[in-house]
C-alpha cells in the first residue's frame, strides 16, 4: 500500500512509519521539519501541498497535533484555540482534504488518546479536542464516499516516553506495540467510524 504518515518523527508516528516500512509498504513520512514532505496541519494549504506531491494513496495516518497543558483556572480562550486549531481542526481539515486525493476504499486514521475519557491534571484543553474528534469520526465516517474509511486510535501514555511505573489518567502506560496494533487494525480491517482504544 501507498501510505502517508503525518507526524512521522514523533513518539508514535516514528514507530508507525518504521513498522509500515518493515512490512514493505510504500510509506511517505511528513512532518513540520521534513525537507521532502513538510506539513503543518494547522494550515490547510500546507496539507493540500503535501497531497499534491504524492501519488494516489491507499491510507493516511495522522499522529500529529498539540494542545495547551494548563489548569482550568489558567486557561485563556487563546489557550483553547491552540488545540482547536491543531489537534481538532488540523485533523478535521486533513480528512476533508485527504478524501479528495486518496484512492477508493482508502483508510484515514486519526489520533486522540486516553484524555477523551479519563481525567489527568492540567489536560482540560486536550480532553476537549480529543472528545470532539471522537464525535467527528462517529458522524463523518457515515458521509464519506467511494468506500473511504475513517477511524481514530486512542492510546494511553506510551511506555518509554512516559515512566512505566507511573499512571497517566489513572492507567499505566502501554507498550508501543499495543498502539501499533490499533493502527494496523484501522489500516487493514473493514471497519469505519471506530474509536480504537488501548489504555
C-alpha positions in Angstrom: 0.0 0.0 0.0 1.0 3.6 -0.5 0.7 5.2 2.9 1.2 8.8 4.3 2.2 9.1 7.9 1.9 12.6 9.3 3.9 13.3 12.4 6.4 10.7 11.3 9.2 11.8 13.7 7.1 11.8 16.9 6.9 9.1 19.6 4.0 7.3 17.9 4.4 8.5 14.4 8.0 7.3 14.0 7.1 3.8 15.2 4.2 3.7 12.8 6.4 4.8 10.0 9.2 2.3 10.7 6.7 -0.6 11.3 5.0 0.0 7.9 8.3 0.3 6.1 9.3 -3.1 7.6 6.1 -4.5 6.2 7.2 -3.4 2.7 4.6 -0.7 2.2 5.4 2.4 0.2 5.5 4.9 3.1 5.8 8.6 3.0 6.7 10.4 6.2 5.6 14.0 6.6 6.3 16.4 9.5 6.9 20.1 10.1 10.7 19.9 9.5 10.7 17.5 6.6 12.6 18.6 3.5 10.7 16.2 1.2 7.2 16.4 2.7 6.9 19.3 5.1 3.4 19.8 6.6 1.8 21.9 9.2 -1.7 20.6 10.0 -2.8 24.0 11.3 -2.5 25.2 7.7 -5.0 23.9 5.1 -2.7 25.0 2.2 0.2 23.1 3.7 -1.9 19.9 4.0 -3.0 20.3 0.3 0.5 20.8 -0.8 1.6 17.5 0.6 -1.1 15.6 -1.2 -0.2 17.3 -4.5 3.3 16.0 -4.2 2.3 12.4 -3.6 0.8 9.7 -5.8 -2.8 8.5 -5.0 -2.7 7.0 -1.6 -4.3 3.9 -0.1 -4.0 5.2 3.5 -3.4 8.3 5.6 -2.4 8.1 9.2 -2.1 11.2 11.4 -0.1 11.2 14.6 0.4 15.0 14.8 -1.3 17.6 16.8 -0.9 19.5 20.1 -2.9 21.4 22.7 -2.2 23.6 25.8 -1.4 21.9 29.1 -2.7 24.2 31.9 -5.0 24.1 34.9 -8.6 25.1 34.1 -8.1 28.2 36.2 -5.2 29.3 34.0 -6.7 28.5 30.5 -7.5 31.5 28.4 -9.6 31.4 25.3 -6.4 31.6 23.2 -5.0 28.6 25.1 -8.0 26.6 24.0 -7.5 27.7 20.4 -4.1 26.1 20.3 -5.6 22.6 20.4 -8.7 23.6 18.5 -6.6 24.8 15.6 -4.0 22.0 15.8 -5.3 18.7 17.0 -9.0 19.3 16.3 -9.3 21.4 13.1 -6.0 20.2 11.9 -7.3 16.6 11.8 -10.8 17.7 10.5 -9.2 19.6 7.7 -6.9 16.6 7.0 -9.9 14.4 6.5 -11.7 16.9 4.3 -8.6 17.4 2.1 -7.4 13.7 2.1 -10.8 12.4 0.8 -10.2 14.2 -2.5 -6.8 12.7 -3.0 -6.9 9.1 -1.8 -7.9 6.0 -3.7 -11.3 4.3 -3.5 -11.7 2.3 -0.3 -8.7 4.1 1.3 -8.3 4.3 5.0 -7.9 7.5 7.1 -6.8 7.1 10.7 -6.6 10.0 13.2 -5.1 10.0 16.7 -6.5 11.1 20.1 -5.9 9.4 23.4 -7.0 8.4 26.8 -7.8 12.0 27.8 -11.0 11.9 25.8 -12.5 9.8 28.6 -10.2 10.0 31.7 -9.0 12.9 33.8 -5.4 14.0 34.1 -4.5 17.3 35.8 -3.9 20.2 33.5 -5.2 18.4 30.5 -8.7 20.0 30.1 -7.9 21.6 26.8 -6.6 18.4 25.3 -9.6 16.4 26.7 -11.9 18.8 24.9 -10.4 18.3 21.5 -10.0 14.6 21.9 -13.6 14.2 22.7 -14.6 16.4 19.8 -12.6 14.3 17.3 -14.3 11.1 18.6 -17.7 12.8 17.8 -16.4 13.9 14.4 -15.3 10.5 13.4 -18.5 8.9 14.6 -20.5 11.2 12.4 -18.2 12.0 9.4 -17.5 8.3 8.8 -21.1 7.9 7.6 -20.8 10.6 5.0 -17.5 9.7 3.2 -17.9 8.4 -0.3 -16.0 5.9 -2.5 -15.7 3.4 0.3 -13.3 5.6 2.2 -13.0 4.5 5.9 -12.3 6.8 8.8 -11.3 5.7 12.3 -9.4 7.1 15.3 -6.8 5.5 17.5 -7.0 6.5 21.2 -4.0 5.1 23.1 -2.8 5.7 26.7 0.6 7.1 27.5 3.4 5.2 25.8 5.9 3.3 27.9 9.4 4.6 27.4 8.1 8.1 26.5 6.4 8.1 29.9 7.6 6.4 33.2 6.5 2.7 33.1 5.6 2.6 36.8 3.7 5.9 36.8 0.0 6.1 36.0 -1.3 8.6 33.4 -5.0 9.5 33.6 -5.4 6.6 36.0 -3.7 3.9 33.8 -0.2 2.6 33.5 1.4 3.3 30.1 1.1 0.8 27.3 3.9 -0.7 25.2 4.2 0.9 21.8 3.4 -2.4 20.1 -0.1 -2.3 21.5 -0.7 1.1 20.0 0.7 -0.1 16.6 -1.7 -3.0 16.6 -4.6 -0.5 16.7 -3.2 1.4 13.7 -2.8 -1.8 11.9 -6.4 -2.7 12.6 -7.6 0.6 11.3 -5.5 0.2 8.2 -6.4 -3.4 7.3 -9.8 -4.3 8.7 -13.1 -3.4 7.0 -14.2 -1.0 9.8 -15.1 2.6 9.9 -16.3 5.1 12.5 -14.5 3.2 15.2 -12.6 4.6 18.2 -9.9 2.1 18.8 -8.8 2.3 22.4 -5.9 0.8 24.4 -5.3 2.1 27.9 
